[in-house]
Amino acid sequence: MSETRFDVLTIGNAIVDIIAKAEDDFLVQENIIKGAMNLIDAERAEHLYEVMGPAIEASGGSAGNTAAGIASLGGKAAFIGKVAEDHLGKVFTHDIRAIGVHFDTEFLVDAEPTARSMIFVTPDGERSMNTYLGACTRLASPDMDADVIAGSKITYFEGYLWDPPEAKAAIREAAKIAHEHERLTSISLSDPFCVDRYRDEFLDLIKGGTVDIVFANDAEAKSLYQTSDLATAINALREDSHLSVVTKGADGCVVVTREKTIEVDAFPLDELVDTTGAGDLFAAGFLHGLTSGREIDDCARLGCLAASEVIQHVGPRPQVSLKQLAEQEGL
Amino acid sequence: MSETRFDVLTIGNAIVDIIAKAEDDFLVQENIIKGAMNLIDAERAEHLYEVMGPAIEASGGSAGNTAAGIASLGGKAAFIGKVAEDHLGKVFTHDIRAIGVHFDTEFLVDAEPTARSMIFVTPDGERSMNTYLGACTRLASPDMDADVIAGSKITYFEGYLWDPPEAKAAIREAAKIAHEHERLTSISLSDPFCVDRYRDEFLDLIKGGTVDIVFANDAEAKSLYQTSDLATAINALREDSHLSVVTKGADGCVVVTREKTIEVDAFPLDELVDTTGAGDLFAAGFLHGLTSGREIDDCARLGCLAASEVIQHVGPRPQVSLKQLAEQEGL
């Protein structure tokens, strides 16, 4: 095994979020699937920005948020993802480095701009994402830094990476490097529609042992096994994977291993403001717990705690030190 | 009098805020005056961004925030200010138009970039601003749209406009146009250090009748009259101006006319998060009350209500409909 440099490396689409409030009617009118990640082209991005309300911009991207969460918890995190050398690319780079995440992927020059996701937050706190992938479509094998992968206890990647054309091959390579160095790998299933698009490939990754730890929310787990019954999906996950975690929003989460099922409650909220980043921060808390040697139920509690912080404000990354928050909660 | 097109026109530095949390030690270390607006050059802007924590970006600028507040309250607002034709300029333009504010000032091309203010929010919720003025330094007389000024019940501008070189002459012209059309003018004193820089000019504007309504917080009022006693400052304001309003943070505000003094309490808060925009939104509420024919104490209450919304989240502009909020409060 190589020297350990990082607790967790996350790999994903490097995105800046543009976040505005919207009514449910607006989503219907603009054909936006509520609660989902909708992929859009440059033209639709321009249109949606025109009809969008006043917004704030904040670095996002599922795996980027997870890396930021791990750093905020006091863990050593690294991130691989593609941005262009433009304003948003500089913002993304600044923010992820500023929280202490190692990020060294080469900038894309003279090609697509940095990815952005226009996120509409409805009064119920649900977010509906509209992502123009831009520079992310250029993430490829040469970006997989073997030293970083070999030096990370866990390499985690998002299912969303199956959308850009070359990333999935790169991820298979990354997983191979990780396993050659006796490291663990992990996937987030990202979105039920994403699972729909790549169900067979995701099942292959899980059953074939390319990924060791699976994160899914209840909708994604059900989509993966094409069932409307969560218990059925959980039993299937138990069969297919050594360790998986299913998040259930306000109902907390379920950790599933071959031997047992552990249910952990969600943390109480003052106010649900914006669910953006909930799953990403859950994964951050869980993986930080795992890489710092905590018991599995404390890993789940850390995940719920990190998720509870991020959904009580606008923006997909923690606004306070999660390390301090965890200490206050005795975690 | 021309046909009324707008309730309030605001004129000010068009700025995008870059907001991060910071500890008090950091401010000391970086020589940032706490609670103040610190003017910085391009080189220092680069340095501060390097040492800044992860940030969010949101359109700001004092008078821009006030215009957004008036629109959110259901008033007709216009804004004049200078941005460049770059990413931040487009963001500023999008956000202010998206909330319904008329904004038509010509973009600056091939010159300084759009202004940005790096704002550090300390754990007490206080914000310390570091502003690179960029394109704002080019705001000048040709930008003063006489039709818009003549068609606005009140033209309001920020004291900060005395920093860029040509804006103050433009503002004097704007005030002249407003008064020729029997309209009112108003100034915000912006910042106690700004008052220090331009005390004589501000007193001249007030005493000479160039401005009809004065907004100040307690520190600015005391700085204007170089006194440590707020009552002394308030008495001087009463002598010099027909109508002025002094805000006192958690202690609410004082409306001062020749005949009377009205004290209004602040609205209760769940949590003070970030004071950025407090004074700007107070002015929005007060001016909206005034231009919609409300009693003076209700104007002050609207001001306090709008301020209370903006300081309970990160970012300098309202995140909910202030009109609905006001209706809920019976205002």
Chai-1 contact restraints between the chains, C-beta under 6 A:
chainA,res_idxA,chainB,res_idxB,connection_type,confidence,min_distance_angstrom,max_distance_angstrom,comment,restraint_id
A,G53,B,A98,contact,1.0,0.0,6.0,A-B,restraint_1
A,P54,B,D95,contact,1.0,0.0,6.0,A-B,restraint_2
A,P54,B,A98,contact,1.0,0.0,6.0,A-B,restraint_3
A,P54,B,I99,contact,1.0,0.0,6.0,A-B,restraint_4
A,I56,B,I56,contact,1.0,0.0,6.0,A-B,restraint_5
A,I56,B,A58,contact,1.0,0.0,6.0,A-B,restraint_6
A,I56,B,G315,contact,1.0,0.0,6.0,A-B,restraint_7
A,E57,B,E57,contact,1.0,0.0,6.0,A-B,restraint_8
A,A58,B,I56,contact,1.0,0.0,6.0,A-B,restraint_9
A,H87,B,H87,contact,1.0,0.0,6.0,A-B,restraint_10
A,D95,B,P54,contact,1.0,0.0,6.0,A-B,restraint_11
A,A98,B,G53,contact,1.0,0.0,6.0,A-B,restraint_12
A,A98,B,P54,contact,1.0,0.0,6.0,A-B,restraint_13
A,I99,B,P54,contact,1.0,0.0,6.0,A-B,restraint_14
A,G315,B,I56,contact,1.0,0.0,6.0,A-B,restraint_15
